[in-house]
Amino acid sequence: MAETDRSVLDDAWGRIPHTREGQAEQGSFTQTRIERVITLIVGPGSLVLGAQAFAAAFGPGDEAEGWHVPLVLAVFLPLLAMIVACTIGRFARVFSGIFAVVFVLALALWPIATAGGPPPAPTENPWIFYLINVATVATVVAFPISLQITWTVAAPLLFGVVRLVQAGGRSEFILPIALDVTFALILGSVLLTLGWMYRSIAANVDQARASAVSSYASAAATAATEHERVAVAALMHDSVLGALLAAERAATPRERTLAVSMAREALTRLANAEKDPLEGSDEPVAALRLADDLEAAARELGVELTVARAVEEGTPRVPGRVARALVLAALQAVANAVQHADAQGLTVLLTGSTTPGGVAVRVRDTGPGFDVAAIPADRLGIRGSIDARLAAVGGRSEIDSHAGGTTVTLEWESGDRW
């Protein structure tokens, strides 16, 4: 049932249109888009504030001689990289984190860089002030919520401290600096809260979507199971019981032959009960056609398979019903190898011979193997989909499994009466 749920969930997810940036995990469909929206907002917003700070940096600076240009380059180059990364949607977290760290280091160096410089004016803010909230919003892109809060509080307070140190603690600077710090704290808190709020909403939407799809998958799986139960019950009543009654009442060779034919038909339908398409024509096909059909069927299961071919010229054509049984049985063997042996050393060989005249398909893997005799009676992956399917068309199946791997051999000879 778990595999059925997963299959239905994957099918439902596949019906949702996927954009280029939408190839994300199913549980983060909305969160991925919110993250992209945040980076698209942060990029242009940082560009505006960064341009204001850059213009202010061209005016008279507070730094001492030899400090202005290195400090400007050290701050604005990571800022430019962050803006570009947020705009194109690549490495946004990396460069945003770098800028946030570099800005705090630049603030910490500010008292040293301004020592011996021109005296500051209480009403004029240095260029670095305009980037405080840019550093705050950079943490919204780069860091978890705990570090976002730390940066939002620490960056304005650090600016206030270094600005007071630069001013020598003069009283006329206290009120302007307090206003600047308060403004930066309020704006930074608003930006942080908006980012947290939108991410929380996106997470709740994704959780609700996952719950809805899971409920749909469970309901669809239950409906599919019930449909299969009804179909098999009808098959048992119409075909299997009919064949048993015919066998019980058979008294002449002709009636026995008819009963055998009905039993084989019932086994074929039972083995193919999970296949929706009709059985198709019984027109004979070339032996090489089996390899093509098996590769195509495996591809539908998501397995890229190349079937080796060793078919002699003059190999008899294979009846359509036999060909389908061989392909479906081999596909079941391939599915078992993928599921239980992780497709280790998986190879498939199709052989055809003129004497005695027939075809064989061998599916090999180098997995851990299993005990064929220990398979529970209610497991029909081998008994129903391989053994019964081949027996229904007069073929033979053989399974050889040991610690070094498993080989499934499926054979049909043109002389067999199927």
Secondary structure, 3 states (H helix, E strand, C coil): CHHHHHHHHHHHHHCCCCCHHHCCCHHHHHHHHHHHHHHHHHHHHHHHHHHHHHHHHCCCCCCCCCCHHHHHHHHHHHHHHHHHHHHHCCCHHHHHHHHHHHHHHHHHHHHHHHCCCCCCCCCCCCHHHHHHHHHHHHHHHHCCHHHHHHHHHHHHHHHHHHHHHHCCCCHHHHHHHHHHHHHHHHHHHHHHHHHHHHHHHHHHHHHHHHHHHHHHHHHHHHHHHHHHHHHHHHHHHHHHHHHHHHHHHCCCHHHHHHHHHHHHHHHHHHHCCCCCCCCCCCCCECCHHHHHHHHHHHHHCCCCCCEEEEECCCCCCECHHHHHHHHHHHHHHHHHHHHHHCCCCCEEEEEEECCCCEEEEEEEECCCCCCHHHCCCCCHHHHHHHHHHHHHCCCEEEEEEECCEEEEEEEEECCCCC
